[in-house]
Amino acid sequence: AWLAAELARGQFFTGFPWSASGYAHTGGPLAALAPWVGVYGIAAVSAWASALVALALPARAAGEGGEGGGGDAGGGGPWALPRRAGGCSGAWACAAALALLVASANLGPSQFTEPAGELRASLLQPNIDQSLKFDAQRMGRNLERLIEQAHAAPGPLVVTPESVVPLPQRVLDPALWQRLREPFVQGDRAALVGIFLGDESAGYVNSMVGLSSEASPHPERFYSYGKRHLLPFGEFIPPGFGWFVALLDIPLGDQARGRSIAPFETQGQRLRPLICYEDLFAEELVDSLSGPQAATVFVNASNLAWFGLRLVQDQHLQFSRMRAMEFQRPFLRATNTGATTAIDHRGQVTARLSAGIEGRLDVQVEGRTGRTPYAVWLGRWGHAPLWLLVVLVAAAAWVRSPRRPDAAPGRPRPDR
């Protein structure tokens, strides 16, 4: 039931699986399950282990008094726990839960992917307040500061946060655009820059533009990745809610979806960009992990300034860690205000920039090739195996449930 609820929330009811319970296990014994069954499978196992522990607890006898027991003479009220049979069933349930945790922690082999070389990068954190990001009077100074930071960064790859250039590339001053791209279209340096692409008629796309001597030899030619999973009310307008979005006064609040998932190649690595909360959706990035163009590194660009410094930064970091564990790929995260981090293929944070400051994080990660069991079956069947598990368990529970005589058709039910 717990698994069904989380799958439904992530796929149907809102499609927004923020803080699914499996993320609580990025550390601990169940973390070893990530490359096998992913975050939803971990949630199912943790719920199962919790149920076994609950079965091991001593049951309250029917009719016990107190506020929790109901105090009914007839059997403890509607919320009383059922009377359980005696014996050692509780000990067996507790032992089963412990065995489940021990077995999960000792799954092997632990490494399904192989090293594919090193990637060095500089991750920029401009720390621009959200109220000033789209301010026309401050925008020019912010862009000048961005150019200075990008040029001074020592990493062969420079990564900026999401929409760090808060204008469509077509309307950006050509001189500013040329200055931004200049150090990256000569030599061996490269950059991934957050910007908007498109126009009024085709729609604007929240994008990451790749600049390098191979990808962008001409100012109008460059690698681009457009955000595919848009945020309701912030990036697209659900039918009938135009009036509501107008009240929010969000710039570029009705955007077009990106299409391409081709990787950006630099330093012998294939980078899969992800913008903002796209790293919540393992099923949408698994298609970039197979074939000759399989990604070796994930790169997330985010702007969490909308939510302050403490509300969601650590949660979002936890989501990236889980994706790294599920697919055994390193993760680079460049954010506006935090959490700018480097994560290795085991999901461990290897470097992190303090939140709420302007700065730069110079990191090195190891790219990886190969696929985990989770990547294989998720790429082939999606979440269908987990839904099948839900159906089979529900069917088994229904078949085994006792048929109460007082529920038979035509038979009067006794007073309660």
Contacts in CASP RR format, 6 or more apart in sequence:
PFRMAT RR
TARGET T0000
AUTHOR 0000-0000-0000
METHOD contacts of the structure
MODEL  1
AWLAAELARGQFFTGFPWSASGYAHTGGPLAALAPWVGVYGIAAVSAWAS
ALVALALPARAAGEGGEGGGGDAGGGGPWALPRRAGGCSGAWACAAALAL
LVASANLGPSQFTEPAGELRASLLQPNIDQSLKFDAQRMGRNLERLIEQA
HAAPGPLVVTPESVVPLPQRVLDPALWQRLREPFVQGDRAALVGIFLGDE
SAGYVNSMVGLSSEASPHPERFYSYGKRHLLPFGEFIPPGFGWFVALLDI
PLGDQARGRSIAPFETQGQRLRPLICYEDLFAEELVDSLSGPQAATVFVN
ASNLAWFGLRLVQDQHLQFSRMRAMEFQRPFLRATNTGATTAIDHRGQVT
ARLSAGIEGRLDVQVEGRTGRTPYAVWLGRWGHAPLWLLVVLVAAAAWVR
SPRRPDAAPGRPRPDR
1 394 0 8 1.000
2 21 0 8 1.000
2 43 0 8 1.000
2 44 0 8 1.000
2 47 0 8 1.000
3 40 0 8 1.000
3 41 0 8 1.000
3 43 0 8 1.000
3 44 0 8 1.000
3 47 0 8 1.000
3 386 0 8 1.000
3 389 0 8 1.000
3 390 0 8 1.000
4 387 0 8 1.000
4 390 0 8 1.000
4 394 0 8 1.000
6 17 0 8 1.000
6 20 0 8 1.000
6 21 0 8 1.000
6 40 0 8 1.000
6 43 0 8 1.000
7 40 0 8 1.000
7 383 0 8 1.000
7 386 0 8 1.000
7 387 0 8 1.000
7 390 0 8 1.000
9 15 0 8 1.000
9 16 0 8 1.000
9 17 0 8 1.000
9 20 0 8 1.000
10 16 0 8 1.000
10 17 0 8 1.000
10 20 0 8 1.000
11 383 0 8 1.000
16 232 0 8 1.000
16 280 0 8 1.000
17 280 0 8 1.000
17 281 0 8 1.000
18 277 0 8 1.000
18 280 0 8 1.000
18 315 0 8 1.000
19 315 0 8 1.000
20 39 0 8 1.000
20 40 0 8 1.000
20 43 0 8 1.000
21 43 0 8 1.000
21 46 0 8 1.000
21 47 0 8 1.000
22 30 0 8 1.000
22 39 0 8 1.000
22 40 0 8 1.000
22 41 0 8 1.000
22 42 0 8 1.000
22 43 0 8 1.000
22 46 0 8 1.000
22 322 0 8 1.000
23 39 0 8 1.000
23 315 0 8 1.000
23 318 0 8 1.000
23 319 0 8 1.000
23 322 0 8 1.000
24 46 0 8 1.000
25 31 0 8 1.000
25 33 0 8 1.000
25 42 0 8 1.000
25 46 0 8 1.000
26 318 0 8 1.000
26 321 0 8 1.000
26 322 0 8 1.000
26 325 0 8 1.000
26 347 0 8 1.000
28 105 0 8 1.000
29 101 0 8 1.000
29 102 0 8 1.000
29 104 0 8 1.000
29 105 0 8 1.000
30 42 0 8 1.000
30 45 0 8 1.000
30 46 0 8 1.000
30 101 0 8 1.000
30 104 0 8 1.000
30 105 0 8 1.000
31 42 0 8 1.000
31 325 0 8 1.000
32 104 0 8 1.000
32 105 0 8 1.000
32 106 0 8 1.000
32 107 0 8 1.000
32 108 0 8 1.000
32 110 0 8 1.000
33 41 0 8 1.000
33 42 0 8 1.000
33 45 0 8 1.000
33 104 0 8 1.000
33 107 0 8 1.000
34 42 0 8 1.000
34 322 0 8 1.000
34 325 0 8 1.000
34 326 0 8 1.000
34 374 0 8 1.000
35 110 0 8 1.000
35 112 0 8 1.000
35 325 0 8 1.000
35 326 0 8 1.000
35 327 0 8 1.000
35 328 0 8 1.000
35 372 0 8 1.000
35 373 0 8 1.000
35 374 0 8 1.000
35 375 0 8 1.000
36 107 0 8 1.000
36 372 0 8 1.000
36 373 0 8 1.000
36 374 0 8 1.000
37 44 0 8 1.000
37 45 0 8 1.000
37 374 0 8 1.000
38 282 0 8 1.000
38 322 0 8 1.000
38 326 0 8 1.000
38 374 0 8 1.000
38 378 0 8 1.000
39 282 0 8 1.000
39 322 0 8 1.000
39 326 0 8 1.000
40 383 0 8 1.000
40 386 0 8 1.000
41 386 0 8 1.000
44 386 0 8 1.000
44 389 0 8 1.000
45 100 0 8 1.000
45 104 0 8 1.000
48 100 0 8 1.000
49 97 0 8 1.000
49 100 0 8 1.000
49 101 0 8 1.000
50 97 0 8 1.000
52 93 0 8 1.000
52 94 0 8 1.000
52 96 0 8 1.000
52 97 0 8 1.000
52 100 0 8 1.000
53 93 0 8 1.000
53 94 0 8 1.000
53 97 0 8 1.000
55 89 0 8 1.000
55 90 0 8 1.000
55 93 0 8 1.000
56 90 0 8 1.000
56 91 0 8 1.000
56 93 0 8 1.000
56 94 0 8 1.000
56 97 0 8 1.000
57 90 0 8 1.000
59 81 0 8 1.000
59 82 0 8 1.000
59 83 0 8 1.000
59 84 0 8 1.000
60 69 0 8 1.000
60 80 0 8 1.000
60 81 0 8 1.000
61 83 0 8 1.000
62 74 0 8 1.000
62 75 0 8 1.000
62 76 0 8 1.000
62 80 0 8 1.000
62 82 0 8 1.000
62 83 0 8 1.000
63 69 0 8 1.000
63 70 0 8 1.000
63 71 0 8 1.000
63 72 0 8 1.000
63 73 0 8 1.000
63 74 0 8 1.000
63 75 0 8 1.000
63 76 0 8 1.000
63 77 0 8 1.000
63 80 0 8 1.000
64 71 0 8 1.000
64 76 0 8 1.000
64 80 0 8 1.000
65 71 0 8 1.000
65 76 0 8 1.000
68 79 0 8 1.000
68 80 0 8 1.000
69 76 0 8 1.000
69 77 0 8 1.000
69 79 0 8 1.000
69 80 0 8 1.000
70 76 0 8 1.000
70 77 0 8 1.000
70 79 0 8 1.000
70 80 0 8 1.000
71 77 0 8 1.000
72 80 0 8 1.000
111 328 0 8 1.000
112 328 0 8 1.000
112 370 0 8 1.000
112 371 0 8 1.000
112 372 0 8 1.000
112 373 0 8 1.000
113 327 0 8 1.000
113 328 0 8 1.000
113 329 0 8 1.000
113 345 0 8 1.000
113 368 0 8 1.000
113 369 0 8 1.000
113 370 0 8 1.000
113 371 0 8 1.000
113 372 0 8 1.000
114 368 0 8 1.000
114 369 0 8 1.000
114 370 0 8 1.000
115 366 0 8 1.000
115 367 0 8 1.000
115 368 0 8 1.000
116 269 0 8 1.000
116 296 0 8 1.000
116 366 0 8 1.000
116 367 0 8 1.000
116 368 0 8 1.000
116 369 0 8 1.000
117 268 0 8 1.000
117 269 0 8 1.000
117 296 0 8 1.000
117 366 0 8 1.000
117 367 0 8 1.000
118 267 0 8 1.000
118 364 0 8 1.000
118 365 0 8 1.000
118 366 0 8 1.000
118 367 0 8 1.000
119 157 0 8 1.000
119 266 0 8 1.000
119 267 0 8 1.000
119 269 0 8 1.000
119 271 0 8 1.000
119 296 0 8 1.000
119 297 0 8 1.000
119 330 0 8 1.000
119 364 0 8 1.000
119 365 0 8 1.000
119 366 0 8 1.000
119 367 0 8 1.000
120 155 0 8 1.000
120 156 0 8 1.000
120 157 0 8 1.000
120 267 0 8 1.000
120 362 0 8 1.000
120 363 0 8 1.000
120 364 0 8 1.000
121 155 0 8 1.000
121 156 0 8 1.000
121 157 0 8 1.000
121 158 0 8 1.000
121 159 0 8 1.000
121 332 0 8 1.000
121 342 0 8 1.000
121 362 0 8 1.000
121 363 0 8 1.000
121 364 0 8 1.000
121 365 0 8 1.000
122 153 0 8 1.000
122 154 0 8 1.000
122 155 0 8 1.000
122 157 0 8 1.000
122 158 0 8 1.000
122 159 0 8 1.000
122 360 0 8 1.000
122 361 0 8 1.000
122 362 0 8 1.000
122 363 0 8 1.000
123 159 0 8 1.000
123 332 0 8 1.000
123 333 0 8 1.000
123 334 0 8 1.000
123 340 0 8 1.000
123 341 0 8 1.000
123 342 0 8 1.000
123 353 0 8 1.000
123 360 0 8 1.000
123 361 0 8 1.000
123 362 0 8 1.000
123 363 0 8 1.000
124 146 0 8 1.000
124 149 0 8 1.000
124 150 0 8 1.000
124 153 0 8 1.000
124 158 0 8 1.000
124 159 0 8 1.000
124 160 0 8 1.000
124 161 0 8 1.000
124 164 0 8 1.000
124 334 0 8 1.000
124 340 0 8 1.000
124 359 0 8 1.000
124 360 0 8 1.000
125 161 0 8 1.000
125 334 0 8 1.000
125 335 0 8 1.000
125 336 0 8 1.000
125 337 0 8 1.000
125 338 0 8 1.000
125 340 0 8 1.000
125 353 0 8 1.000
125 356 0 8 1.000
125 357 0 8 1.000
125 358 0 8 1.000
125 359 0 8 1.000
125 360 0 8 1.000
125 361 0 8 1.000
126 142 0 8 1.000
126 145 0 8 1.000
126 146 0 8 1.000
126 149 0 8 1.000
126 160 0 8 1.000
126 161 0 8 1.000
126 164 0 8 1.000
126 336 0 8 1.000
126 358 0 8 1.000
126 359 0 8 1.000
127 336 0 8 1.000
127 337 0 8 1.000
127 356 0 8 1.000
127 357 0 8 1.000
127 358 0 8 1.000
127 359 0 8 1.000
128 142 0 8 1.000
128 305 0 8 1.000
128 336 0 8 1.000
128 337 0 8 1.000
129 305 0 8 1.000
130 303 0 8 1.000
130 305 0 8 1.000
130 306 0 8 1.000
132 138 0 8 1.000
132 142 0 8 1.000
133 139 0 8 1.000
133 142 0 8 1.000
133 163 0 8 1.000
133 166 0 8 1.000
133 303 0 8 1.000
133 305 0 8 1.000
133 336 0 8 1.000
134 166 0 8 1.000
134 251 0 8 1.000
139 166 0 8 1.000
139 167 0 8 1.000
143 165 0 8 1.000
143 176 0 8 1.000
143 180 0 8 1.000
146 160 0 8 1.000
146 164 0 8 1.000
146 165 0 8 1.000
146 180 0 8 1.000
147 176 0 8 1.000
147 179 0 8 1.000
147 180 0 8 1.000
149 359 0 8 1.000
149 360 0 8 1.000
150 158 0 8 1.000
150 160 0 8 1.000
150 180 0 8 1.000
150 183 0 8 1.000
150 191 0 8 1.000
150 193 0 8 1.000
151 183 0 8 1.000
153 360 0 8 1.000
153 362 0 8 1.000
154 362 0 8 1.000
155 189 0 8 1.000
155 362 0 8 1.000
156 188 0 8 1.000
156 189 0 8 1.000
156 190 0 8 1.000
156 266 0 8 1.000
156 267 0 8 1.000
157 189 0 8 1.000
157 190 0 8 1.000
157 191 0 8 1.000
157 192 0 8 1.000
157 266 0 8 1.000
157 267 0 8 1.000
158 184 0 8 1.000
158 189 0 8 1.000
158 190 0 8 1.000
158 191 0 8 1.000
158 192 0 8 1.000
159 191 0 8 1.000
159 192 0 8 1.000
159 299 0 8 1.000
159 301 0 8 1.000
159 332 0 8 1.000
159 334 0 8 1.000
160 191 0 8 1.000
160 192 0 8 1.000
160 193 0 8 1.000
160 194 0 8 1.000
160 301 0 8 1.000
160 334 0 8 1.000
161 194 0 8 1.000
161 301 0 8 1.000
161 302 0 8 1.000
161 303 0 8 1.000
161 334 0 8 1.000
161 335 0 8 1.000
161 336 0 8 1.000
162 194 0 8 1.000
162 206 0 8 1.000
162 208 0 8 1.000
162 275 0 8 1.000
162 276 0 8 1.000
162 301 0 8 1.000
162 302 0 8 1.000
162 303 0 8 1.000
162 335 0 8 1.000
162 336 0 8 1.000
163 194 0 8 1.000
163 195 0 8 1.000
163 196 0 8 1.000
163 206 0 8 1.000
163 303 0 8 1.000
164 193 0 8 1.000
164 194 0 8 1.000
164 195 0 8 1.000
164 303 0 8 1.000
164 336 0 8 1.000
165 172 0 8 1.000
165 180 0 8 1.000
165 193 0 8 1.000
165 194 0 8 1.000
165 195 0 8 1.000
165 196 0 8 1.000
166 196 0 8 1.000
166 251 0 8 1.000
167 195 0 8 1.000
167 196 0 8 1.000
168 195 0 8 1.000
168 196 0 8 1.000
168 197 0 8 1.000
168 198 0 8 1.000
168 199 0 8 1.000
168 204 0 8 1.000
169 177 0 8 1.000
169 195 0 8 1.000
169 196 0 8 1.000
169 197 0 8 1.000
169 198 0 8 1.000
169 209 0 8 1.000
170 197 0 8 1.000
170 198 0 8 1.000
170 199 0 8 1.000
172 195 0 8 1.000
174 219 0 8 1.000
177 219 0 8 1.000
178 219 0 8 1.000
180 193 0 8 1.000
180 211 0 8 1.000
181 191 0 8 1.000
181 211 0 8 1.000
181 216 0 8 1.000
181 219 0 8 1.000
181 222 0 8 1.000
183 189 0 8 1.000
184 190 0 8 1.000
184 191 0 8 1.000
184 211 0 8 1.000
184 212 0 8 1.000
184 213 0 8 1.000
184 216 0 8 1.000
185 211 0 8 1.000
185 212 0 8 1.000
185 213 0 8 1.000
185 216 0 8 1.000
185 217 0 8 1.000
186 213 0 8 1.000
187 213 0 8 1.000
188 213 0 8 1.000
189 212 0 8 1.000
190 210 0 8 1.000
190 211 0 8 1.000
190 212 0 8 1.000
190 215 0 8 1.000
190 264 0 8 1.000
190 266 0 8 1.000
190 267 0 8 1.000
191 210 0 8 1.000
191 211 0 8 1.000
191 212 0 8 1.000
192 208 0 8 1.000
192 209 0 8 1.000
192 210 0 8 1.000
192 211 0 8 1.000
192 264 0 8 1.000
192 271 0 8 1.000
192 273 0 8 1.000
192 299 0 8 1.000
192 301 0 8 1.000
192 334 0 8 1.000
193 208 0 8 1.000
193 209 0 8 1.000
193 210 0 8 1.000
193 211 0 8 1.000
194 207 0 8 1.000
194 208 0 8 1.000
194 209 0 8 1.000
194 301 0 8 1.000
195 207 0 8 1.000
195 208 0 8 1.000
195 209 0 8 1.000
196 204 0 8 1.000
196 205 0 8 1.000
196 206 0 8 1.000
196 207 0 8 1.000
196 252 0 8 1.000
196 255 0 8 1.000
197 204 0 8 1.000
197 205 0 8 1.000
197 207 0 8 1.000
197 209 0 8 1.000
197 224 0 8 1.000
197 226 0 8 1.000
198 204 0 8 1.000
198 205 0 8 1.000
198 256 0 8 1.000
202 256 0 8 1.000
203 255 0 8 1.000
203 256 0 8 1.000
204 252 0 8 1.000
204 255 0 8 1.000
204 256 0 8 1.000
205 226 0 8 1.000
205 227 0 8 1.000
205 255 0 8 1.000
205 256 0 8 1.000
205 257 0 8 1.000
205 258 0 8 1.000
206 226 0 8 1.000
206 227 0 8 1.000
206 230 0 8 1.000
206 235 0 8 1.000
206 252 0 8 1.000
206 255 0 8 1.000
206 275 0 8 1.000
206 276 0 8 1.000
207 224 0 8 1.000
207 225 0 8 1.000
207 226 0 8 1.000
207 227 0 8 1.000
207 258 0 8 1.000
207 275 0 8 1.000
208 224 0 8 1.000
208 225 0 8 1.000
208 226 0 8 1.000
208 264 0 8 1.000
208 273 0 8 1.000
208 275 0 8 1.000
208 299 0 8 1.000
208 301 0 8 1.000
209 216 0 8 1.000
209 222 0 8 1.000
209 223 0 8 1.000
209 224 0 8 1.000
210 216 0 8 1.000
210 222 0 8 1.000
210 223 0 8 1.000
210 224 0 8 1.000
210 264 0 8 1.000
211 222 0 8 1.000
211 223 0 8 1.000
212 223 0 8 1.000
212 266 0 8 1.000
214 265 0 8 1.000
215 222 0 8 1.000
215 223 0 8 1.000
215 264 0 8 1.000
215 265 0 8 1.000
216 222 0 8 1.000
216 223 0 8 1.000
223 262 0 8 1.000
223 264 0 8 1.000
224 260 0 8 1.000
225 258 0 8 1.000
225 260 0 8 1.000
225 261 0 8 1.000
225 262 0 8 1.000
225 264 0 8 1.000
225 273 0 8 1.000
225 275 0 8 1.000
226 257 0 8 1.000
226 258 0 8 1.000
226 259 0 8 1.000
226 260 0 8 1.000
226 273 0 8 1.000
226 275 0 8 1.000
227 235 0 8 1.000
227 255 0 8 1.000
227 257 0 8 1.000
227 258 0 8 1.000
227 275 0 8 1.000
227 276 0 8 1.000
227 278 0 8 1.000
228 257 0 8 1.000
228 258 0 8 1.000
228 259 0 8 1.000
228 261 0 8 1.000
228 278 0 8 1.000
228 284 0 8 1.000
229 277 0 8 1.000
229 278 0 8 1.000
229 281 0 8 1.000
229 284 0 8 1.000
230 236 0 8 1.000
230 255 0 8 1.000
230 257 0 8 1.000
231 276 0 8 1.000
231 277 0 8 1.000
232 238 0 8 1.000
233 241 0 8 1.000
233 244 0 8 1.000
233 245 0 8 1.000
233 248 0 8 1.000
233 250 0 8 1.000
234 245 0 8 1.000
234 248 0 8 1.000
234 250 0 8 1.000
234 253 0 8 1.000
235 253 0 8 1.000
235 254 0 8 1.000
235 255 0 8 1.000
236 253 0 8 1.000
236 254 0 8 1.000
236 255 0 8 1.000
236 257 0 8 1.000
237 245 0 8 1.000
237 253 0 8 1.000
237 254 0 8 1.000
245 253 0 8 1.000
245 254 0 8 1.000
261 272 0 8 1.000
261 285 0 8 1.000
261 287 0 8 1.000
261 288 0 8 1.000
262 293 0 8 1.000
263 270 0 8 1.000
263 271 0 8 1.000
263 272 0 8 1.000
263 288 0 8 1.000
263 293 0 8 1.000
263 295 0 8 1.000
264 270 0 8 1.000
264 271 0 8 1.000
264 273 0 8 1.000
264 299 0 8 1.000
265 271 0 8 1.000
269 296 0 8 1.000
269 297 0 8 1.000
269 367 0 8 1.000
270 293 0 8 1.000
270 294 0 8 1.000
270 295 0 8 1.000
270 296 0 8 1.000
270 297 0 8 1.000
271 295 0 8 1.000
271 296 0 8 1.000
271 297 0 8 1.000
271 298 0 8 1.000
271 299 0 8 1.000
272 285 0 8 1.000
272 288 0 8 1.000
272 295 0 8 1.000
272 297 0 8 1.000
272 298 0 8 1.000
272 299 0 8 1.000
273 299 0 8 1.000
273 300 0 8 1.000
273 301 0 8 1.000
274 285 0 8 1.000
274 298 0 8 1.000
274 299 0 8 1.000
274 300 0 8 1.000
274 301 0 8 1.000
275 300 0 8 1.000
275 301 0 8 1.000
275 302 0 8 1.000
276 300 0 8 1.000
276 301 0 8 1.000
276 302 0 8 1.000
276 303 0 8 1.000
277 302 0 8 1.000
277 316 0 8 1.000
277 319 0 8 1.000
278 284 0 8 1.000
278 285 0 8 1.000
278 300 0 8 1.000
279 285 0 8 1.000
279 298 0 8 1.000
279 300 0 8 1.000
279 316 0 8 1.000
279 319 0 8 1.000
279 320 0 8 1.000
279 323 0 8 1.000
279 331 0 8 1.000
280 319 0 8 1.000
282 323 0 8 1.000
282 326 0 8 1.000
282 327 0 8 1.000
282 374 0 8 1.000
282 378 0 8 1.000
283 378 0 8 1.000
283 379 0 8 1.000
283 382 0 8 1.000
283 383 0 8 1.000
285 298 0 8 1.000
285 323 0 8 1.000
285 327 0 8 1.000
286 327 0 8 1.000
286 375 0 8 1.000
286 378 0 8 1.000
286 379 0 8 1.000
287 379 0 8 1.000
288 294 0 8 1.000
288 295 0 8 1.000
289 295 0 8 1.000
289 327 0 8 1.000
289 329 0 8 1.000
289 370 0 8 1.000
289 371 0 8 1.000
289 375 0 8 1.000
290 371 0 8 1.000
290 375 0 8 1.000
290 379 0 8 1.000
294 369 0 8 1.000
294 370 0 8 1.000
294 371 0 8 1.000
295 329 0 8 1.000
296 329 0 8 1.000
296 367 0 8 1.000
296 368 0 8 1.000
296 369 0 8 1.000
297 329 0 8 1.000
297 330 0 8 1.000
297 331 0 8 1.000
297 332 0 8 1.000
297 365 0 8 1.000
297 367 0 8 1.000
297 368 0 8 1.000
298 320 0 8 1.000
298 323 0 8 1.000
298 324 0 8 1.000
298 327 0 8 1.000
298 329 0 8 1.000
298 330 0 8 1.000
298 331 0 8 1.000
298 332 0 8 1.000
299 331 0 8 1.000
299 332 0 8 1.000
299 333 0 8 1.000
299 334 0 8 1.000
300 320 0 8 1.000
300 331 0 8 1.000
300 332 0 8 1.000
300 333 0 8 1.000
300 334 0 8 1.000
301 333 0 8 1.000
301 334 0 8 1.000
301 335 0 8 1.000
302 316 0 8 1.000
302 333 0 8 1.000
302 334 0 8 1.000
302 335 0 8 1.000
302 336 0 8 1.000
303 335 0 8 1.000
303 336 0 8 1.000
303 337 0 8 1.000
304 312 0 8 1.000
304 313 0 8 1.000
304 316 0 8 1.000
304 335 0 8 1.000
304 336 0 8 1.000
304 337 0 8 1.000
304 338 0 8 1.000
304 339 0 8 1.000
305 336 0 8 1.000
305 337 0 8 1.000
307 313 0 8 1.000
308 337 0 8 1.000
309 337 0 8 1.000
309 338 0 8 1.000
309 355 0 8 1.000
309 356 0 8 1.000
313 335 0 8 1.000
313 337 0 8 1.000
313 338 0 8 1.000
313 339 0 8 1.000
313 355 0 8 1.000
314 339 0 8 1.000
316 339 0 8 1.000
317 333 0 8 1.000
317 339 0 8 1.000
317 341 0 8 1.000
317 349 0 8 1.000
320 331 0 8 1.000
320 333 0 8 1.000
320 341 0 8 1.000
320 343 0 8 1.000
321 331 0 8 1.000
321 343 0 8 1.000
321 347 0 8 1.000
321 348 0 8 1.000
321 349 0 8 1.000
322 347 0 8 1.000
323 329 0 8 1.000
323 331 0 8 1.000
324 330 0 8 1.000
324 331 0 8 1.000
324 343 0 8 1.000
324 344 0 8 1.000
324 345 0 8 1.000
324 346 0 8 1.000
324 347 0 8 1.000
325 346 0 8 1.000
325 347 0 8 1.000
326 372 0 8 1.000
326 374 0 8 1.000
326 375 0 8 1.000
327 371 0 8 1.000
327 372 0 8 1.000
327 374 0 8 1.000
327 375 0 8 1.000
328 345 0 8 1.000
328 346 0 8 1.000
328 368 0 8 1.000
328 370 0 8 1.000
328 372 0 8 1.000
329 345 0 8 1.000
329 367 0 8 1.000
329 368 0 8 1.000
330 342 0 8 1.000
330 343 0 8 1.000
330 344 0 8 1.000
330 345 0 8 1.000
330 365 0 8 1.000
330 366 0 8 1.000
330 367 0 8 1.000
330 368 0 8 1.000
331 341 0 8 1.000
331 342 0 8 1.000
331 343 0 8 1.000
331 347 0 8 1.000
332 341 0 8 1.000
332 342 0 8 1.000
332 343 0 8 1.000
332 363 0 8 1.000
332 365 0 8 1.000
333 339 0 8 1.000
333 340 0 8 1.000
333 341 0 8 1.000
333 342 0 8 1.000
333 343 0 8 1.000
334 340 0 8 1.000
337 355 0 8 1.000
337 356 0 8 1.000
338 353 0 8 1.000
338 355 0 8 1.000
338 356 0 8 1.000
339 352 0 8 1.000
339 353 0 8 1.000
339 355 0 8 1.000
340 352 0 8 1.000
340 353 0 8 1.000
340 361 0 8 1.000
341 349 0 8 1.000
341 351 0 8 1.000
341 352 0 8 1.000
341 353 0 8 1.000
341 361 0 8 1.000
342 349 0 8 1.000
342 350 0 8 1.000
342 351 0 8 1.000
342 352 0 8 1.000
342 361 0 8 1.000
342 363 0 8 1.000
342 364 0 8 1.000
342 365 0 8 1.000
343 349 0 8 1.000
343 350 0 8 1.000
343 365 0 8 1.000
344 350 0 8 1.000
344 365 0 8 1.000
344 366 0 8 1.000
345 366 0 8 1.000
345 367 0 8 1.000
345 368 0 8 1.000
350 363 0 8 1.000
350 365 0 8 1.000
351 361 0 8 1.000
351 363 0 8 1.000
352 361 0 8 1.000
353 359 0 8 1.000
353 360 0 8 1.000
353 361 0 8 1.000
377 385 0 8 1.000
405 411 0 8 1.000
406 413 0 8 1.000
406 414 0 8 1.000
407 413 0 8 1.000
END
